[in-house]
Amino acid sequence: MDSYFLGIDNGGSVTKAVIFDSQGREIASAAAVVPMLRPRPGFTERDMESLWQANLEVIGKAVQDSGVDAGDIRGVACTGHGKGLYLWGKDGKPACNGIVSTDARAWMYPEQWEKDGTAARVFPRTMQTPLACQPVALWRWFQDNRPEVLEPVQWVFAVKDYVRFRLTGEAFAEVTDYSGTSLMNLAEATFDQDVMRDFGVADMAGKLPPLRHSTDACGAVTAEVATLTGLKAGTPVAGGMFDIDACAVAMDVTDEKNLCVIAGTWGINEYIARQPVLNKSIKMNSLFCLPGYFLIEESSPTSASNNDWFADIFLDSEKRQARERGIGIHAVAEEIAASVRFDEQSILFLPFLYGSNDNPQAKACFVGLESSHTRAQIIRSVLEGIVFSHRVHIERLLSNRDRPEAIRLAGGAANNRTWSQMFADVIGLPVEIIDTKELGALGSAMAASVVSGLYRDLQEAARHMVRVKERLEPDVQKKGVYDRKYSLFVRASQALDGLWSSF
């Protein structure tokens, strides 16, 4: 009799529940979209109760569709988008809407901390540059703008820790998420009250749950949740992990050979190392889900979420084609992009709808449009612009390490052959795609397999549950053209950077 594991993934827009067997094969899945709320420009929120109801819905459907006896689901774990802020009140209800990682309302605080020396003062302990979407900045925003929200707060959660809390009734702070909040001393793997005082958020200290690791037991499914979902009460729930960690382990990035690139709501570019990078050439060191490793990360909200927006706003006729053919809009857009040669146009798309690689106030735009350009060329330029933004981050990473063997690619681009090949060609490294569509859920299910006792650790789980499906080699004949376009992309980004604060 096989064992099964439930991975729950709450990304920036979609909630998913996926059941895997012990070999990492998907047995059943379900997904639901939780509407994004945009009450003001720069705000991206979700109703926390609606989010929880969506989790109950997808868990129940996945369990039912799997046909698996609930007793054979031996473990559960959650993953989700990092950063953002999910506040739970002392009255047993959400204190406000959950804030998603694309939120830019607190842009002024990192800028202020950079100017007044706070960022430099805390860096030896946090090992990261504060960001507008981190809890530390968002908490400061609430202090200054809506202080009444904070007084009744009991717990400060990341999204996956909030969902796990609702599953188990027990509050914990799992380290991969919280080590990316600018609230921890990474060398000591503890919350740092001195850092919080420096940032002016000392009152957060009593509202942060106890720290746990990804494969630690963090409670069990409650009887109430079991009734609502079909899970078995008492099923152990692991700590889980930040989705960029979950995708990395689900791609068997369990040593230092490969880069991990995630083209999702955010563009994540990362590798793991025994030592952090402290020369300030990269923005983020955090604690990885494997003991003894740091996750070295460069990221920004400049990736596939920009492509989703473009398709939603501008590709109505392609949506009709997709419906008629029974395929997704991005599959149709990929076919259109593939009809354009790599050297056929020089349109630049700056994918800065939610801020740029370095400036949260940046705006998206097309540069170089002419009357002769076609719809297909514009569609291709959107994909190229997102890859160029990834390359900016990757070049920063590669300045701190040896050349990797390959890029392990995840997110929307990994489901798009033209786009995946573009990553290989633009960056000049082989791209490998893993044999699963749900990497975040698989990574969390791997944590569940460890907490259940089936596998000793995440490395052993990876050996059994991860398989490479495809490897794409870079086309060296395209290098000159893409290098020229990339150079223009960087120059255009720099030239426009001074304008954004005027909008």
CORMOJO-V549621 format. One record per residue. RES is the residue in one letter. D_FIRST is the distance of its C-alpha to the first C-alpha in Angstrom with 2 decimals. Layout:
# CORMOJO-V549621
RES D_FIRST
RES D_FIRST
This chain:
# CORMOJO-V549621
M 0.00
D 3.81
S 6.74
Y 9.77
F 13.42
L 16.60
G 19.79
I 23.06
D 26.14
N 29.66
G 32.04
G 35.73
S 35.44
V 31.92
T 29.09
K 25.56
A 22.04
V 19.21
I 15.42
F 13.84
D 10.54
S 10.53
Q 12.88
G 15.26
R 14.95
E 16.33
I 14.45
A 17.32
S 20.56
A 23.71
A 27.10
A 30.37
V 33.79
V 35.60
P 39.32
M 41.23
L 44.34
R 47.44
P 50.12
R 52.39
P 52.64
G 50.32
F 48.12
T 44.46
E 42.66
R 39.91
D 39.89
M 37.38
E 36.62
S 36.06
L 33.71
W 31.66
Q 31.63
A 30.42
N 27.47
L 26.59
E 26.98
V 24.77
I 21.95
G 22.06
K 22.22
A 19.35
V 17.05
Q 18.47
D 18.38
S 14.78
G 13.63
V 10.76
D 10.75
A 12.96
G 11.30
D 8.30
I 11.31
R 11.92
G 15.28
V 18.25
A 21.27
C 24.42
T 26.86
G 30.18
H 33.67
G 35.66
K 39.11
G 40.44
L 40.72
Y 38.91
L 40.93
W 39.81
G 42.64
K 43.45
D 43.58
G 39.82
K 40.30
P 40.48
A 43.88
C 44.40
N 42.66
G 40.13
I 41.76
V 40.04
S 40.52
T 43.00
D 45.44
A 48.81
R 50.90
A 51.19
W 52.47
M 55.66
Y 54.14
P 52.77
E 56.08
Q 58.00
W 56.00
E 56.66
K 60.36
D 60.93
G 59.08
T 56.20
A 53.60
A 55.13
R 55.43
V 51.75
F 50.36
P 50.21
R 47.77
T 45.79
M 45.92
Q 45.89
T 48.33
P 48.17
L 47.19
A 48.23
C 44.70
Q 43.70
P 43.66
V 46.70
A 48.84
L 47.54
W 48.22
R 51.76
W 52.18
F 51.33
Q 53.74
D 56.50
N 55.79
R 53.77
P 53.92
E 53.31
V 49.64
L 49.01
E 50.53
P 47.87
V 44.89
Q 42.42
W 39.84
V 40.04
F 36.70
A 35.31
V 33.45
K 29.89
D 30.99
Y 32.51
V 29.34
R 27.33
F 30.17
R 29.82
L 26.06
T 26.61
G 30.34
E 30.75
A 32.99
F 32.38
A 33.79
E 31.41
V 33.50
T 32.88
D 34.34
Y 37.05
S 38.21
G 39.33
T 41.48
S 44.58
L 44.14
M 42.67
N 44.11
L 41.64
A 42.88
E 42.15
A 39.13
T 40.78
F 42.53
D 46.20
Q 48.78
D 51.61
V 50.07
M 49.73
R 53.37
D 54.46
F 52.80
G 54.30
V 51.02
A 51.19
D 50.18
M 46.64
A 45.91
G 45.26
K 43.00
L 40.44
P 37.18
P 36.02
L 34.58
R 30.99
H 29.05
S 26.32
T 23.41
D 24.99
A 23.54
C 25.88
G 25.05
A 22.41
V 22.10
T 24.90
A 24.92
E 27.29
V 25.15
A 22.09
T 24.37
L 25.62
T 22.43
G 19.54
L 17.87
K 17.17
A 20.23
G 19.91
T 17.34
P 18.88
V 21.04
A 22.17
G 25.75
G 25.01
M 27.84
F 30.77
D 29.77
I 31.73
D 29.67
A 26.40
C 27.59
A 28.75
V 25.52
A 23.66
M 26.24
D 25.71
V 29.17
T 28.42
D 31.67
E 35.21
K 35.22
N 34.77
L 36.08
C 33.97
V 35.68
I 34.50
A 36.62
G 35.72
T 37.69
W 39.05
G 39.64
I 37.81
N 38.69
E 37.40
Y 36.51
I 35.43
A 37.80
R 38.44
Q 41.73
P 42.77
V 45.50
L 48.51
N 51.28
K 50.80
S 50.23
I 46.86
K 46.18
M 42.95
N 41.29
S 38.31
L 35.64
F 32.56
C 29.02
L 29.00
P 31.18
G 34.53
Y 34.68
F 36.89
L 36.31
I 39.57
E 39.94
E 42.48
S 41.86
S 43.69
P 43.16
T 44.47
S 41.48
A 39.59
S 40.68
N 44.15
N 42.97
D 41.30
W 44.62
F 46.62
A 44.57
D 44.77
I 48.53
F 49.84
L 47.58
D 48.11
S 48.90
E 45.84
K 43.72
R 45.17
Q 44.35
A 40.76
R 40.43
E 42.09
R 39.78
G 36.58
I 35.96
G 36.38
I 39.78
H 38.93
A 38.05
V 41.53
A 43.15
E 41.53
E 43.10
I 46.43
A 46.25
A 45.42
S 48.64
V 50.69
R 51.52
F 50.83
D 54.61
E 55.79
Q 56.28
S 56.79
I 55.86
L 54.33
F 51.95
L 51.70
P 48.36
F 49.66
L 48.92
Y 47.44
G 49.52
S 49.80
N 48.39
D 51.12
N 52.83
P 51.16
Q 54.26
A 54.05
K 53.97
A 52.53
C 54.97
F 55.69
V 58.33
G 60.32
L 60.03
E 62.71
S 63.72
S 62.52
H 58.91
T 56.43
R 53.54
A 51.15
Q 52.69
I 52.23
I 48.56
R 48.08
S 50.07
V 47.65
L 44.75
E 47.05
G 48.29
I 44.85
V 44.13
F 47.53
S 46.71
H 43.52
R 45.73
V 48.07
H 45.27
I 43.86
E 47.32
R 47.59
L 44.30
L 45.29
S 48.57
N 46.63
R 44.35
D 44.15
R 43.30
P 39.52
E 37.73
A 36.52
I 35.87
R 32.31
L 33.00
A 31.24
G 32.41
G 34.28
A 35.97
A 32.76
N 32.27
N 35.86
R 36.74
T 40.47
W 40.03
S 37.61
Q 40.16
M 42.86
F 41.18
A 41.22
D 44.83
V 46.26
I 44.71
G 44.95
L 41.49
P 38.53
V 35.95
E 32.22
I 29.80
I 26.09
D 23.54
T 22.71
K 24.99
E 23.95
L 24.64
G 25.47
A 22.30
L 20.27
G 22.32
S 21.74
A 17.96
M 18.30
A 20.21
A 17.52
S 15.01
V 17.76
V 18.57
S 15.05
G 15.48
L 12.87
Y 15.94
R 19.38
D 21.45
L 21.96
Q 23.16
E 19.95
A 18.01
A 20.58
R 20.13
H 16.51
M 16.94
V 20.57
R 22.28
V 25.99
K 26.68
E 30.47
R 33.50
L 36.93
E 40.04
P 43.18
D 46.10
V 49.01
Q 51.55
K 50.75
K 51.24
G 54.95
V 54.66
Y 51.72
D 53.39
R 56.51
K 54.66
Y 52.78
S 56.09
L 57.52
F 54.51
V 55.06
R 58.81
A 58.49
S 56.11
Q 58.55
A 61.59
L 60.28
D 58.83
G 62.09
L 62.28
W 59.17
S 60.63
S 63.42
F 61.21
